[in-house]
């Protein structure tokens, strides 16, 4: 049913309630679709990307790392591999493998994309300099999950 209404110029016009209700229903339906798709009332532009810290992630992640073999000669190849849990497959996400000579001061070594099975892998060639080399993996955090690190792994070059 149409209702009389004064428009911005003071003229009498008619508002069509069915059209206004249909527009409101479309807006609510869109908002609900966003909520059910993303789990949030706000569609975040970087969903699946490293968190921009517009909110505080609360969930924890476990990142594993293996180094095989753990004792090598110079020039040998070591496979560094791991898994991110819970499953993060399908998200555009990378983890950073970090390296240290001391096991306490870390530098970025390599960024690796997470696979469709939420795993990652890289190969490191042992240098000519003998000694201890430590590795760990950094999960950068995302919209839901906090930043975290794997346990450190020692590779000895003899």
C-alpha positions in Angstrom: 0.0 0.0 0.0 1.3 3.5 -0.9 1.5 6.1 1.9 1.5 9.9 1.4 4.9 11.4 2.1 6.6 14.8 1.8 9.8 14.6 -0.2 12.9 16.7 0.2 11.3 19.6 -1.7 8.1 19.5 0.4 6.1 18.0 -2.4 3.7 15.2 -1.6 4.8 11.8 -3.1 4.1 8.2 -2.5 6.5 5.6 -1.0 6.0 2.2 -2.3 6.3 -0.1 0.7 6.8 -3.3 -1.2 9.8 -1.9 -3.0 11.3 -0.6 0.2 10.8 -3.9 1.9 12.3 -5.8 -1.0 15.4 -3.5 -0.8 15.7 -4.1 2.9 15.4 -7.9 2.4 18.2 -7.8 -0.2 20.5 -5.9 2.2 19.8 -8.3 5.0 20.3 -11.4 2.8 23.7 -10.0 1.6 24.8 -9.4 5.1 23.8 -12.9 6.2 25.7 -14.4 3.2 28.8 -12.5 4.3 28.5 -13.7 7.8 28.0 -17.4 6.8 30.8 -17.3 4.3 33.4 -15.5 6.3 32.3 -16.1 9.9 32.2 -12.4 10.4 29.8 -9.5 9.9 32.7 -7.6 8.3 34.0 -8.9 5.0 37.8 -8.5 5.5 39.6 -7.6 2.3 42.7 -9.8 3.3 40.8 -13.0 4.3 43.3 -15.8 4.1 46.2 -13.4 4.1 48.5 -12.5 7.0 46.5 -10.7 9.6 46.4 -6.9 9.4 45.5 -6.8 13.1 42.2 -5.0 12.7 41.1 -7.4 15.5 42.8 -9.8 17.8 43.1 -13.4 16.6 42.2 -15.9 19.4 42.8 -19.4 17.9 46.1 -21.2 18.1 48.0 -23.0 15.4 50.5 -25.9 15.6 53.3 -25.8 13.1 55.6 -28.8 12.8 59.1 -29.0 11.2 61.4 -31.9 10.4 64.9 -31.8 9.1 66.1 -34.9 7.2 68.9 -35.9 7.6 70.0 -34.1 10.7 73.7 -34.7 10.3 75.3 -34.1 6.9 78.6 -33.3 5.1 79.1 -30.0 3.3 77.2 -29.8 0.0 74.6 -32.4 1.2 70.9 -31.6 0.8 68.6 -31.4 3.8 64.8 -31.6 3.4 62.9 -29.2 5.7 59.2 -30.1 5.8 56.2 -29.6 8.1 52.5 -29.2 8.5 50.2 -26.4 9.7 47.2 -27.5 11.9 44.4 -26.9 11.8 44.1 -27.3 8.1 44.9 -24.1 6.2 44.7 -25.6 2.7 43.0 -23.4 0.1 44.2 -20.2 1.8 46.8 -18.0 0.1 49.3 -18.4 2.9 53.0 -18.8 3.3 55.2 -19.8 6.3 58.7 -18.5 6.8 61.5 -20.9 7.5 64.1 -19.2 9.7 67.8 -20.1 10.3 70.2 -19.5 13.2 73.7 -20.5 14.1 73.1 -20.1 17.8 69.4 -21.3 18.2 68.5 -17.9 19.8 68.9 -15.2 17.1 66.9 -15.9 14.0 66.9 -14.6 10.4 64.5 -15.3 7.6 65.8 -18.0 5.3 63.0 -18.9 2.9 59.3 -18.2 2.5 57.3 -21.3 1.5 53.7 -21.6 0.3 51.4 -24.0 2.1 50.2 -26.8 -0.2 46.6 -28.1 -0.8 47.2 -30.5 2.1 48.3 -27.8 4.5 52.0 -29.0 4.3 55.2 -27.2 3.2 58.7 -28.3 2.2 62.0 -26.8 1.2 65.5 -28.0 0.5 68.7 -26.6 2.1 72.2 -27.3 0.8 74.7 -27.6 3.7 77.5 -25.0 3.4 81.2 -25.6 3.4 81.3 -24.1 6.9 81.0 -26.9 9.4 79.0 -26.5 12.6 75.5 -26.3 14.0 72.6 -24.8 12.0 69.1 -24.4 13.6 65.9 -24.1 11.8 62.3 -23.2 12.8 59.1 -22.2 11.0 57.1 -19.1 11.6 53.4 -19.1 11.0 52.6 -15.4 10.5 49.1 -15.4 11.9 45.9 -14.8 10.0 42.4 -13.4 10.6 41.6 -16.1 13.1 44.9 -17.6 14.3 47.8 -16.2 16.4 51.3 -16.1 15.1 53.4 -19.1 16.3 56.7 -20.9 15.7 57.6 -24.6 15.3 60.1 -26.3 17.6 63.7 -25.6 16.5 65.5 -28.4 14.6 69.3 -28.9 14.6 71.3 -29.8 11.5 74.9 -30.5 12.1 77.4 -30.1 9.2 80.5 -32.3 9.8 
